[in-house]
């Protein structure tokens, strides 16, 4: 079947930075991701949004180790991923241990410069604070249901949080940090299993016509009491509440079709999220609120040649404001030009608002990404 051929001929989509050499010689790659933006409030500006270093090497006959080191704005140092991957286990099992981008939805494991859009998914940023990361263990297994390849994973994390590079998904000169103001784990005493975070995902890819495929996936993440939430007390001092819980459910659908006799192709993806988490709030006394929030994000892209592609994207999500849910949204267009195998220029326009209390604004951006050395990380299915 076509999907089986694609899966086994494209290991880069399954394995982060596959080494080409044997022994302990590491494979090294780097990405430079520059951005120029304009909006009415901030005006025009430029920024080296991200410099990313990736290192990977085999460690024994059963697997490898890899690390991703990020330099946001070329000023700070972050390590979103550093893990052992044991991929040569019997019966199509795989174990990933360390600090990981959690297998949680279609796009959570895909880095910012590898997304089909200039800016990060605003729905994931709005609901969770960014990509979900965790320190712990993931179990993966590939299997087949008839002719359909499938995969499931289970994750167990003693520490977790949202990894983002700005409080505003469209302003990349803001604060940097592992948690981005979203989900943050924490405990005031010795941690037990109820303080851990747990993830799960099941997904399958199906043939579509003679030269296409579509994929569906279901994902979930929960912590019984491992969530922490910050608040200001009556004196205006920062405090933290512990022992809080959260639950998040996601569903995604993605397709891709390519022309048999040309380099044209079409890709579309849609993700839905339902998220609820305890939040600490002080109003004379400490109160715990639990809003239920929903969000939907999608992208549709068309490749017109080996060098050019164009697309539209948009999302709408709920924000908890003044004891009620209000809507925020963002839509945009983007145009890509691959200057070579190692350089890409991207132009984009976005319109909308991240905060329901703010007015809608226009953002114009130009992204220039350069890929040096080996660049194959991220499991995108």
C-alpha positions as CSV (number, residue, x, y, z in Angstrom):
1,X,0.0,0.0,0.0
2,X,1.1,3.6,-0.6
3,X,1.1,4.5,3.1
4,X,3.3,1.6,4.0
5,X,5.7,2.6,1.3
6,X,5.8,6.2,2.5
7,X,6.3,5.1,6.2
8,X,9.2,2.8,5.5
9,X,10.9,4.9,2.9
10,X,10.7,8.1,5.0
11,X,12.2,7.3,8.5
12,X,12.8,11.0,9.1
13,X,9.1,11.5,9.9
14,X,9.3,8.9,12.7
15,X,12.8,9.5,14.2
16,X,14.4,12.6,15.5
17,X,17.7,13.3,13.8
18,X,18.6,9.9,12.5
19,X,22.4,9.5,12.6
20,X,24.2,8.6,9.4
21,X,27.4,7.3,10.9
22,X,28.2,4.5,13.2
23,X,30.0,4.5,16.5
24,X,29.9,7.6,18.7
25,X,30.4,10.2,16.0
26,X,27.5,12.7,16.4
27,X,25.5,14.2,13.6
28,X,25.1,18.0,14.1
29,X,22.7,20.4,12.5
30,X,21.7,24.1,13.0
31,X,18.8,26.2,12.0
32,X,18.8,30.0,11.8
33,X,15.2,31.4,11.8
34,X,15.0,35.2,11.2
35,X,11.9,37.3,11.3
36,X,10.9,40.8,10.3
37,X,7.4,42.0,11.4
38,X,5.2,45.0,11.3
39,X,2.0,45.7,13.3
40,X,0.2,48.9,14.2
41,X,1.0,48.8,17.9
42,X,4.7,47.8,17.8
43,X,5.7,49.1,14.4
44,X,8.5,47.5,12.4
45,X,11.2,45.3,13.8
46,X,13.6,42.5,13.0
47,X,14.8,39.6,15.2
48,X,16.8,36.4,15.0
49,X,13.8,34.6,16.4
50,X,15.6,31.3,16.9
51,X,19.0,29.6,16.5
52,X,18.6,25.9,17.1
53,X,21.4,23.3,17.5
54,X,20.6,19.6,17.1
55,X,23.0,16.8,18.1
56,X,22.3,13.0,17.7
57,X,24.4,9.8,17.9
58,X,23.9,6.1,18.3
59,X,24.7,4.9,21.8
60,X,24.2,1.1,21.5
61,X,22.6,-1.4,19.1
62,X,19.2,-0.6,20.5
63,X,19.0,3.1,20.1
64,X,20.5,6.6,20.2
65,X,20.5,9.8,22.1
66,X,19.7,13.3,20.9
67,X,19.4,16.9,22.2
68,X,17.9,20.1,20.8
69,X,19.4,23.3,22.2
70,X,17.5,26.5,21.4
71,X,18.8,30.1,21.5
72,X,15.7,32.3,21.4
73,X,16.7,35.7,20.1
74,X,20.3,34.5,20.2
75,X,20.3,35.7,23.8
76,X,19.1,32.8,26.0
77,X,19.6,29.0,26.1
78,X,16.8,26.5,26.4
79,X,16.8,22.7,26.0
80,X,13.3,21.6,25.0
81,X,14.4,18.1,24.1
82,X,17.2,15.8,25.4
83,X,16.3,12.1,25.3
84,X,17.3,8.5,24.8
85,X,15.4,6.7,22.0
86,X,15.4,2.9,22.0
87,X,13.9,2.2,18.6
88,X,15.3,-1.2,17.9
89,X,13.1,-3.2,20.4
90,X,11.2,-6.3,19.5
91,X,7.6,-6.3,18.2
92,X,7.7,-2.6,17.0
93,X,8.0,-1.1,20.5
94,X,9.9,2.1,21.1
95,X,10.9,3.8,24.4
96,X,11.7,7.5,24.7
97,X,13.1,8.7,28.0
98,X,14.2,12.2,29.0
99,X,12.9,15.6,28.3
100,X,10.5,15.4,25.4
101,X,8.0,17.3,23.3
102,X,4.9,15.2,24.3
103,X,3.3,13.1,21.7
104,X,0.1,15.1,21.9
105,X,-1.8,16.1,18.7
106,X,-0.5,16.3,15.2
107,X,1.8,19.4,15.5
108,X,3.0,19.4,19.1
109,X,6.3,17.6,18.2
110,X,7.0,19.8,15.2
111,X,9.4,22.8,15.8
112,X,8.4,26.3,15.1
113,X,10.5,26.7,11.9
114,X,9.1,23.4,10.5
115,X,5.4,24.4,10.8
116,X,3.5,25.3,7.6
117,X,2.9,28.8,9.0
118,X,5.2,31.6,10.1
119,X,3.7,31.9,13.6
120,X,3.0,29.2,16.1
121,X,-0.5,27.7,16.4
122,X,-2.4,30.5,18.3
123,X,-5.0,28.0,19.7
124,X,-2.4,25.7,21.3
125,X,-0.7,28.9,22.7
126,X,-4.0,30.3,23.9
127,X,-5.3,27.2,25.6
128,X,-2.1,25.6,26.9
129,X,0.6,28.3,26.7
130,X,2.6,26.6,23.9
131,X,3.9,23.1,23.0
132,X,3.5,20.6,25.8
133,X,6.8,19.3,27.1
134,X,7.5,16.7,29.8
135,X,10.4,15.0,31.6
136,X,9.7,11.3,31.9
137,X,9.0,8.3,29.7
138,X,7.0,7.5,26.5
139,X,6.1,4.1,25.2
140,X,5.3,3.8,21.5
141,X,4.1,0.9,19.4
142,X,3.6,0.6,15.7
143,X,1.1,-2.0,14.5
144,X,-1.3,-2.7,11.6
145,X,-5.1,-3.0,11.4
146,X,-5.4,-4.9,8.1
147,X,-3.6,-2.7,5.6
148,X,-3.7,0.4,7.8
149,X,-0.6,1.4,9.7
150,X,-1.4,2.6,13.3
151,X,0.6,3.8,16.3
152,X,-0.2,4.4,19.9
153,X,1.8,6.0,22.7
154,X,1.5,6.4,26.5
155,X,3.5,9.0,28.4
156,X,4.4,9.3,32.1
157,X,5.9,12.6,33.2
158,X,7.1,13.8,36.7
159,X,7.5,17.3,35.4
160,X,5.6,19.0,32.6
161,X,4.8,22.4,31.2
162,X,4.0,24.5,28.1
163,X,7.1,25.4,26.0
164,X,6.7,28.8,24.3
165,X,8.8,31.8,23.2
166,X,6.4,34.6,23.8
167,X,3.3,35.3,25.8
168,X,1.8,36.6,22.5
169,X,2.0,34.0,19.7
170,X,2.5,36.8,17.1
171,X,5.0,38.9,19.0
172,X,8.3,37.0,19.1
173,X,10.2,39.7,21.0
174,X,8.5,39.0,24.3
175,X,9.3,36.8,27.3
176,X,10.9,33.4,26.8
177,X,10.5,30.4,29.0
178,X,9.6,26.8,29.2
179,X,6.1,27.3,30.4
180,X,5.0,30.4,28.6
181,X,2.3,31.3,31.2
182,X,0.3,28.1,30.5
183,X,0.4,24.7,32.1
184,X,3.0,24.5,34.9
185,X,3.6,21.5,37.1
186,X,4.6,21.8,40.7
187,X,4.1,20.4,44.2
188,X,4.7,21.8,47.7
189,X,5.8,18.5,49.1
190,X,7.2,15.1,48.1
191,X,5.6,14.2,44.8
192,X,3.5,11.1,44.3
193,X,2.1,9.5,41.1
194,X,-1.0,11.7,41.4
195,X,1.3,14.7,40.9
196,X,2.6,13.3,37.5
197,X,1.2,14.1,34.1
198,X,-0.1,11.3,31.8
199,X,-0.5,11.4,28.0
200,X,-1.9,9.1,25.4
201,X,-2.3,9.2,21.6
202,X,-3.6,6.8,18.9
203,X,-3.3,7.6,15.2
204,X,-3.6,5.9,11.8
205,X,-2.8,6.7,8.2
206,X,-4.9,5.6,5.3
207,X,-4.4,5.6,1.5
208,X,-6.4,8.2,-0.4
209,X,-6.5,7.6,-4.2
210,X,-3.4,6.8,-6.2
211,X,-1.1,9.4,-4.7
212,X,-2.4,10.6,-1.3
213,X,-3.1,9.8,2.3
214,X,-5.1,11.0,5.2
215,X,-4.5,10.6,8.9
216,X,-6.6,10.9,12.0
217,X,-5.5,11.0,15.6
218,X,-6.9,11.2,19.1
219,X,-4.9,12.6,22.0
220,X,-5.3,13.2,25.7
221,X,-3.3,14.6,28.7
222,X,-4.3,14.8,32.4
223,X,-2.8,15.3,35.8
224,X,-4.8,14.4,38.9
225,X,-3.2,17.0,41.2
226,X,0.2,18.0,39.7
227,X,-0.8,21.4,38.4
228,X,0.4,24.7,40.0
229,X,-1.3,28.1,39.5
230,X,0.0,31.5,40.5
231,X,-2.2,34.4,41.9
232,X,-1.9,37.6,43.8
233,X,-3.1,37.7,47.4
234,X,-4.9,40.6,49.1
235,X,-1.6,42.3,49.8
236,X,-0.5,42.1,46.1
237,X,2.1,39.5,46.8
238,X,2.6,36.6,44.4
239,X,1.5,33.2,45.7
240,X,1.2,29.7,44.2
241,X,-1.6,27.1,44.7
242,X,-0.7,23.5,44.4
243,X,-2.6,20.2,44.1
244,X,-4.6,21.3,41.1
245,X,-5.8,19.1,38.2
246,X,-6.3,19.4,34.4
247,X,-7.7,17.4,31.5
248,X,-7.2,18.0,27.8
249,X,-8.6,16.1,24.8
250,X,-7.6,16.6,21.2
251,X,-8.7,15.3,17.8
252,X,-6.9,15.9,14.5
253,X,-7.4,15.2,10.8
254,X,-4.7,15.7,8.2
255,X,-4.5,14.9,4.5
256,X,-2.0,15.3,1.6
257,X,-2.4,14.6,-2.1
258,X,0.3,15.0,-4.8
259,X,0.0,15.2,-8.5
260,X,1.3,12.1,-10.3
261,X,2.8,14.0,-13.3
262,X,3.9,17.3,-11.7
263,X,5.3,18.7,-8.5
264,X,2.0,20.1,-7.4
265,X,0.5,19.0,-4.0
266,X,-2.2,19.9,-1.5
267,X,-2.1,19.5,2.3
268,X,-4.7,20.3,4.9
269,X,-4.9,19.8,8.7
270,X,-7.4,20.5,11.4
271,X,-7.1,20.2,15.2
272,X,-9.7,20.5,17.8
273,X,-8.9,20.9,21.6
274,X,-11.1,20.7,24.7
275,X,-9.2,21.9,27.8
276,X,-10.1,22.3,31.4
277,X,-7.7,23.2,34.3
278,X,-8.0,24.4,37.8
279,X,-7.0,28.1,38.2
280,X,-6.3,29.9,41.5
281,X,-8.1,33.3,42.0
282,X,-8.1,35.6,45.0
283,X,-11.3,37.5,45.8
284,X,-11.2,38.1,49.5
285,X,-10.1,34.5,49.9
286,X,-8.5,31.9,47.7
287,X,-10.9,30.4,45.1
288,X,-10.3,27.7,42.6
289,X,-12.1,28.1,39.3
290,X,-12.2,25.5,36.5
291,X,-13.2,26.9,33.1
292,X,-13.8,24.6,30.2
293,X,-12.2,26.0,27.0
294,X,-12.4,24.8,23.4
295,X,-10.4,25.7,20.3
296,X,-10.1,24.9,16.6
297,X,-7.1,25.5,14.3
298,X,-6.6,24.6,10.7
299,X,-4.3,25.1,7.7
300,X,-4.7,24.5,4.0
301,X,-1.6,24.7,1.8
302,X,-1.0,24.1,-1.9
303,X,2.3,23.6,-3.7
304,X,2.4,25.0,-7.2
305,X,5.9,23.9,-8.0
306,X,9.0,22.6,-6.3
307,X,9.9,26.1,-5.2
308,X,6.6,27.8,-4.5
309,X,3.6,27.1,-2.2
310,X,0.8,29.2,-0.7
311,X,-1.7,28.7,2.0
312,X,-4.4,30.0,4.4
313,X,-4.7,29.3,8.1
314,X,-6.9,30.3,11.0
315,X,-8.1,29.5,14.5
316,X,-10.7,30.4,17.1
317,X,-10.5,29.6,20.8
318,X,-12.1,30.5,24.1
319,X,-10.4,32.7,26.7
320,X,-11.7,32.8,30.3
321,X,-12.3,36.5,31.2
322,X,-14.3,38.0,34.1
323,X,-15.9,34.7,35.0
324,X,-17.0,33.8,31.5
325,X,-15.6,32.4,28.3
326,X,-15.0,34.9,25.4
327,X,-13.8,34.2,21.9
328,X,-10.4,35.1,20.4
329,X,-9.4,34.4,16.8
330,X,-6.8,34.7,14.1
331,X,-6.8,34.2,10.3
332,X,-4.0,34.6,7.8
333,X,-2.3,33.8,4.5
334,X,1.2,32.8,3.7
335,X,3.4,32.4,0.6
336,X,6.6,30.2,0.6
337,X,9.6,30.4,-1.6
338,X,12.2,27.6,-1.3
339,X,15.4,29.3,-2.5
340,X,17.3,26.0,-2.2
341,X,17.2,22.8,-0.3
342,X,18.7,24.7,2.7
343,X,16.9,28.1,2.5
344,X,13.3,29.2,2.6
345,X,11.7,32.6,2.4
346,X,8.1,33.0,3.7
347,X,5.8,36.0,3.6
348,X,2.6,36.2,5.7
349,X,-0.3,38.4,6.8
350,X,-2.4,37.7,9.9
351,X,-5.5,39.4,11.2
352,X,-7.2,39.0,14.5
353,X,-6.7,39.2,18.2
354,X,-5.3,37.0,21.0
355,X,-7.1,38.9,23.7
356,X,-10.9,39.3,23.5
357,X,-10.7,42.7,25.2
358,X,-8.3,44.0,22.5
359,X,-9.1,45.3,19.0
360,X,-8.3,43.1,16.0
361,X,-5.0,44.0,14.3
362,X,-3.0,43.3,11.2
363,X,0.5,41.7,11.4
364,X,2.8,41.5,8.4
365,X,5.8,39.2,8.6
366,X,8.7,37.9,6.5
367,X,10.6,34.8,7.7
368,X,14.0,33.6,6.4
369,X,15.0,30.1,7.5
370,X,18.4,28.5,6.8
371,X,19.2,24.9,7.5
372,X,22.8,23.9,8.1
373,X,23.9,20.3,8.3
374,X,21.6,17.5,9.2
375,X,18.0,18.6,9.9
376,X,15.7,15.7,10.6
377,X,13.9,15.8,13.9
378,X,10.3,15.6,15.1
379,X,7.8,12.8,14.8
380,X,4.9,14.4,12.9
381,X,2.4,11.5,12.9
